[in-house]
Amino acid sequence: MKKILLSGLAVLLLLGVCVLAVRATRLAPETETVIVKYQVKQGQEAEFKKSLGKLWPTLRRLNLVLAEPHMILRGEDDAHNVYFVEILTWVDAEAPDHLPDEVHAISREMFPHLEARGGRPGFDVQEVRIVSDADLKH
């Protein structure tokens, strides 16, 4: 009888852990992956890069973004205008809506070096979804 009671307690404990895990999963905030395009004014690339170089370490130190995926790409359009594309994932969808003053200060350094082009603003953010290998097989 004692063995059955312990087994019953073990099952109840296991069920409790499973319920907590399911609740934690449902309550966990969803991340938000974005592509940010920065259209840099002619002749201002060096100054822009200094400001951009401060942004990522600050976002990481403040635990606002995941370490991966993260990538910064540099390109030029047909008219040789420079742009940068950054891919990052916010820890949750609320993070970019409640940025601390420290992040806003860096953004204020960056914005004067950006310009609208081709009907798009100098700073453009688009939310995207990471596609897994499994997604491609279906």
C-alpha angles and dihedrals in degrees: 000000000000091000092053091049092052091047090050091051090048091052091048091049091049091049090050091052090049092051091050091049092051091048092048090051092051093045095045111106116246118242121239121219118200142179113219120196119199116193105203123210115243112273094013101089096107093052092044092051091054090057094041089051090061096049103068098048089048094050090049094047090051091048093237097129137037117250090238142075095034128143137153118202130187123211144163127220124222090278090053092250110154123235135170127212120202125192117198142151122228115217088240139353092261096056098084091047094057106040119165121244090256090065093044089053091057091047090053088055091052102045099068088061094055132082139190113253137174092005091305127110120250090250115040127175125193125182113227138178124236110239114216127210087251090056090056093054094061 
